[in-house]
Amino acid sequence: MEIHKKKEYLDLYLIQQTKILRLKRLMEANPEANERYLIKIKNAEQLREKIEDDIDKVDGGLLSEVLSQHYLCGRSLEQTAYALNYSKRHIERLYKTAMEKLSIS
């Protein structure tokens, strides 16, 4: 799978969190539709878990952590480099390697 498609897939993680929060607010405003909203929340949570699992399968170590910091925590590669105590250039190399190894199930 091409890198662009992988990025789009991983970007869904943070979008799902926003979706879950929105649906919870809708549940409060429209209690008669709670069942429908709960199904959508469950689907969003399942997608988030799937993305987390796919990231963990990269290597379960540093490469997975680079992807987690960037896509799950929303940090830039520069912020990730700082957090992991590596140079930005090294994190960019690790990111590229991680994206190449990422397999979406």
Backbone hydrogen bonds, N-H to C=O, Kabsch-Sander energy under -0.5 kcal/mol:
donor,donor_aa,acceptor,acceptor_aa,energy
6,K,2,E,-1.7
7,K,3,I,-2.5
8,E,4,H,-2.1
9,Y,5,K,-2.1
10,L,6,K,-2.6
11,D,7,K,-2.5
12,L,8,E,-0.7
12,L,9,Y,-1.0
13,Y,10,L,-1.6
15,I,11,D,-1.1
16,Q,12,L,-2.3
17,Q,13,Y,-1.2
18,T,14,L,-1.7
19,K,15,I,-2.3
20,I,16,Q,-2.6
21,L,17,Q,-2.2
22,R,18,T,-2.3
23,L,19,K,-2.6
24,K,20,I,-2.2
25,R,21,L,-1.8
26,L,22,R,-2.1
27,M,23,L,-2.1
28,E,24,K,-1.6
29,A,25,R,-1.8
30,N,26,L,-2.5
33,A,30,N,-2.1
34,N,31,P,-1.4
37,Y,33,A,-2.1
38,L,34,N,-2.8
39,I,35,E,-1.7
40,K,36,R,-1.7
41,I,37,Y,-2.5
42,K,38,L,-2.5
43,N,39,I,-2.2
44,A,40,K,-2.1
45,E,41,I,-2.6
46,Q,42,K,-2.3
47,L,43,N,-2.0
48,R,44,A,-2.1
49,E,45,E,-2.3
50,K,46,Q,-2.3
51,I,47,L,-2.4
52,E,48,R,-2.4
53,D,49,E,-2.6
54,D,50,K,-2.6
55,I,51,I,-2.2
56,D,52,E,-2.4
57,K,53,D,-1.7
58,V,55,I,-1.5
59,D,55,I,-0.5
60,G,56,D,-0.5
65,E,61,G,-2.2
66,V,62,L,-2.3
67,L,63,L,-1.8
68,S,64,S,-2.6
69,Q,65,E,-2.9
70,H,66,V,-2.0
71,Y,67,L,-3.3
72,L,67,L,-0.6
72,L,68,S,-1.7
73,C,68,S,-1.9
75,R,69,Q,-2.4
80,T,76,S,-2.4
81,A,77,L,-2.4
82,Y,78,E,-2.0
83,A,79,Q,-2.6
84,L,80,T,-2.4
85,N,81,A,-0.8
85,N,82,Y,-0.7
86,Y,81,A,-2.5
91,I,87,S,-2.2
92,E,88,K,-2.4
93,R,89,R,-1.9
94,L,90,H,-2.6
95,Y,91,I,-2.9
96,K,92,E,-2.2
97,T,93,R,-2.3
98,A,94,L,-2.9
99,M,95,Y,-2.7
100,E,96,K,-2.0
101,K,97,T,-2.0
102,L,98,A,-1.6
105,S,103,S,-0.6
